[in-house]
């Protein structure tokens, strides 16, 4: 589980992120927090779940289990 210092706020916080496609576990217990004003990148090898994570956070697909939280709704484009 992601822990943050007392009083800290996250622009994005994900706890227990998980996704299965039939018999394939694509994500299992992913946790991370992104502070406001931070540039954040997902890095990893092919098949690590980067695209699946972004698709869940942008509500393109539903998570099997997760607690995603954002400071404000996602937007596309300026502002």
Buried (B, 14 or more C-beta within 10 A) or exposed (E): EBEEEEEEEBBBBBBBBBBEEEEEEBBEEBEBBBEEEEEEEEEEEEEBBBBBBEBBBEEEBEBBEBEBEEEEEEEEEEE
